[in-house]
Amino acid sequence: MNAYDIAVIGTGPAGAMAAYTAAAANKRVLLIEKEQLPRYKTCGGGLVFRGKSRLPFSIEATIEKECREIEVYFEGSKRYFSARREEPIISMVMRDSFDSLLVTKAREKGAELLEQCTLQGLTQEENGVLLQTSMGEIKATYVIAADGALSPTAKLAGWEESRKLIPALEYEVTVNPEDFERLSRTTRFDVDAVPYGYAWCFPKKNHLSLGVCSLKKQKINLKEYYQAYLKKLQINELLSASAHGFQIPIAPRTTGFSKGRVFLAGDAAGFADPLTAEGISNALYSGELAAKALIESGESSVAAGQTYQALLEERLLSELKTSSLMAWIFYAQPSMRNLLIQKYGQRGCELLTDLFMGKKAFPDNLKQRLREKIPLLRFS
Ligand SMILES: Cc1cc2nc3c(=O)[nH]c(=O)nc-3n(C[C@H](O)[C@H](O)[C@H](O)COP(=O)(O)OP(=O)(O)OC[C@H]3O[C@@H](n4cnc5c(N)ncnc54)[C@H](O)[C@@H]3O)c2cc1C
């Protein structure tokens, strides 16, 4: 039976980055992926500068379009805000080629890849984990579960569901050249185009990625809101459209991110941003942190679990907490939000952009600062 230091389940950004980091430190790494690469992944494909700039290699070859301007519209209001930066705020990628490039980089560092191989079971043993896969048994000292929002690995390892999963619908559409020219100049977000959510228009090389998501767990017919969004964008004719729906976990697990020798990263852990549902950059970051924790801690799974928790607490977990509060104000308290927007709308848009750029930290003590500005404010 083949034995590895680390088996990584899933070749999305979390898994590929974990494999890259561990293999670069001379660990024996196996990447297990149930699909054949390159595989389509439902995603708007907007990689914010904060995530892109941390990558240790260039991804230029997979970038469909660089967006240096974002626009934020509010439903029912003629006002909109926009922000520009010299460097690209959002780099647009298609996830099949982007994820494949990350896997190639991990393989160049020595990681092995098993494609079309599904993890079906796992048994934690004293010194490692025995994996049952569609291609037979594999032994590894540690497992990094980077298998996305559904994360079968987390279920197999005994995690109960505690993340908040929200629905999102995405369409890859081609439109006529005039509409494409008009809509591909900026990246556009339309807040409240969906109750408790937003719609987006992301330009790719030759097509648009349009989507709708609700940041609240609710029964909702997203297709209707998508149809309304097409009208809002004044797209009267679609030359082609393919629809893809999936879930995004926008609240981290409440029961920890490691169990014995199994570690969770990316969507499996619930690390997408609660305000924007942007998940690629935190997937990349948490994959890297999980690998670092295992590299630093050697054979001791207890030390590895503690190290991973400490690394996550350095930045990521507190950012998610602040972002969750921002999301609550933004989507669940529209009258308060509208007041804030009237007064600080452009500043808010600049702050969002700086957060995307990684040029500003998430605000500290947000609750307290808001209470000072709005004394009547009550938090749930
Ligand atoms: C509609 C939509 C739009 C989005 N738009 C954006 C966006 O524009 N920007 C952004 O930053 N984020 C966006 N996100 C979120 C982003 O897609 C995720 O947060 C990100 O992909 C998480 O990466 P990951 O590596 O954790 O998991 P994933 O990218 O989901 O990768 C998981 C991998 O695991 C594999 N796998 C699953 N089960 C098994 C198994 N049993 N055995 C082996 N392999 C398995 C899967 O095939 C997959 O390749 C969007 C999400 C949705 C649903």
Ligand as a Chemical Component Dictionary entry (heavy atoms), coordinates in Angstrom:
data_LIG
# 
_chem_comp.id                   LIG 
_chem_comp.type                 NON-POLYMER 
_chem_comp.pdbx_formal_charge   0 
_chem_comp.three_letter_code    LIG 
# 
loop_
_chem_comp_atom.comp_id 
_chem_comp_atom.atom_id 
_chem_comp_atom.alt_atom_id 
_chem_comp_atom.type_symbol 
_chem_comp_atom.charge 
_chem_comp_atom.model_Cartn_x 
_chem_comp_atom.model_Cartn_y 
_chem_comp_atom.model_Cartn_z 
_chem_comp_atom.pdbx_ordinal 
LIG C1  C1  C 0 -22.132 30.337 -7.793 1  
LIG C2  C2  C 0 -20.840 30.600 -7.054 2  
LIG C3  C3  C 0 -20.074 31.703 -7.392 3  
LIG C4  C4  C 0 -18.876 31.970 -6.699 4  
LIG N1  N1  N 0 -18.109 33.035 -7.107 5  
LIG C5  C5  C 0 -16.943 33.296 -6.458 6  
LIG C6  C6  C 0 -16.101 34.337 -6.921 7  
LIG O1  O1  O 0 -16.368 35.020 -7.918 8  
LIG N2  N2  N 0 -14.960 34.587 -6.230 9  
LIG C7  C7  C 0 -14.605 33.851 -5.140 10 
LIG O2  O2  O 0 -13.550 34.132 -4.525 11 
LIG N3  N3  N 0 -15.380 32.818 -4.723 12 
LIG C8  C8  C 0 -16.523 32.505 -5.358 13 
LIG N4  N4  N 0 -17.280 31.439 -4.959 14 
LIG C9  C9  C 0 -16.807 30.610 -3.832 15 
LIG C10 C10 C 0 -15.670 29.689 -4.306 16 
LIG O3  O3  O 0 -16.067 29.005 -5.469 17 
LIG C11 C11 C 0 -15.318 28.687 -3.200 18 
LIG O4  O4  O 0 -15.234 29.348 -1.963 19 
LIG C12 C12 C 0 -13.987 27.996 -3.512 20 
LIG O5  O5  O 0 -14.068 27.249 -4.689 21 
LIG C13 C13 C 0 -13.578 27.078 -2.360 22 
LIG O6  O6  O 0 -12.429 26.367 -2.740 23 
LIG P1  P1  P 0 -12.096 24.946 -2.107 24 
LIG O7  O7  O 0 -10.738 24.596 -2.596 25 
LIG O8  O8  O 0 -12.349 24.965 -0.650 26 
LIG O9  O9  O 0 -13.182 23.923 -2.708 27 
LIG P2  P2  P 0 -13.587 23.614 -4.219 28 
LIG O10 O10 O 0 -13.067 24.641 -5.127 29 
LIG O11 O11 O 0 -15.041 23.350 -4.197 30 
LIG O12 O12 O 0 -12.823 22.251 -4.558 31 
LIG C14 C14 C 0 -13.194 21.028 -3.975 32 
LIG C15 C15 C 0 -12.668 19.880 -4.821 33 
LIG O13 O13 O 0 -12.869 18.639 -4.121 34 
LIG C16 C16 C 0 -13.273 17.639 -5.026 35 
LIG N5  N5  N 0 -13.977 16.588 -4.260 36 
LIG C17 C17 C 0 -15.178 16.688 -3.630 37 
LIG N6  N6  N 0 -15.496 15.512 -3.025 38 
LIG C18 C18 C 0 -14.457 14.653 -3.259 39 
LIG C19 C19 C 0 -14.208 13.287 -2.892 40 
LIG N7  N7  N 0 -15.070 12.557 -2.163 41 
LIG N8  N8  N 0 -13.042 12.722 -3.306 42 
LIG C20 C20 C 0 -12.159 13.427 -4.039 43 
LIG N9  N9  N 0 -12.365 14.721 -4.429 44 
LIG C21 C21 C 0 -13.494 15.326 -4.043 45 
LIG C22 C22 C 0 -14.161 18.420 -5.997 46 
LIG O14 O14 O 0 -14.319 17.744 -7.219 47 
LIG C23 C23 C 0 -13.381 19.733 -6.146 48 
LIG O15 O15 O 0 -12.436 19.672 -7.180 49 
LIG C24 C24 C 0 -18.459 31.125 -5.646 50 
LIG C25 C25 C 0 -19.225 29.997 -5.320 51 
LIG C26 C26 C 0 -20.400 29.725 -6.024 52 
LIG C27 C27 C 0 -21.192 28.497 -5.670 53 
# 
loop_
_chem_comp_bond.comp_id 
_chem_comp_bond.atom_id_1 
_chem_comp_bond.atom_id_2 
_chem_comp_bond.value_order 
_chem_comp_bond.pdbx_ordinal 
LIG C1  C2  SING 1  
LIG C2  C3  SING 2  
LIG C2  C26 DOUB 3  
LIG C3  C4  DOUB 4  
LIG C4  N1  SING 5  
LIG C4  C24 SING 6  
LIG N1  C5  DOUB 7  
LIG C5  C6  SING 8  
LIG C5  C8  SING 9  
LIG C6  O1  DOUB 10 
LIG C6  N2  SING 11 
LIG N2  C7  SING 12 
LIG C7  O2  DOUB 13 
LIG C7  N3  SING 14 
LIG N3  C8  DOUB 15 
LIG C8  N4  SING 16 
LIG N4  C9  SING 17 
LIG N4  C24 SING 18 
LIG C9  C10 SING 19 
LIG C10 O3  SING 20 
LIG C10 C11 SING 21 
LIG C11 O4  SING 22 
LIG C11 C12 SING 23 
LIG C12 O5  SING 24 
LIG C12 C13 SING 25 
LIG C13 O6  SING 26 
LIG O6  P1  SING 27 
LIG P1  O7  DOUB 28 
LIG P1  O8  SING 29 
LIG P1  O9  SING 30 
LIG O9  P2  SING 31 
LIG P2  O10 DOUB 32 
LIG P2  O11 SING 33 
LIG P2  O12 SING 34 
LIG O12 C14 SING 35 
LIG C14 C15 SING 36 
LIG C15 O13 SING 37 
LIG C15 C23 SING 38 
LIG O13 C16 SING 39 
LIG C16 N5  SING 40 
LIG C16 C22 SING 41 
LIG N5  C17 SING 42 
LIG N5  C21 SING 43 
LIG C17 N6  DOUB 44 
LIG N6  C18 SING 45 
LIG C18 C19 SING 46 
LIG C18 C21 DOUB 47 
LIG C19 N7  SING 48 
LIG C19 N8  DOUB 49 
LIG N8  C20 SING 50 
LIG C20 N9  DOUB 51 
LIG N9  C21 SING 52 
LIG C22 O14 SING 53 
LIG C22 C23 SING 54 
LIG C23 O15 SING 55 
LIG C24 C25 DOUB 56 
LIG C25 C26 SING 57 
LIG C26 C27 SING 58 
# 
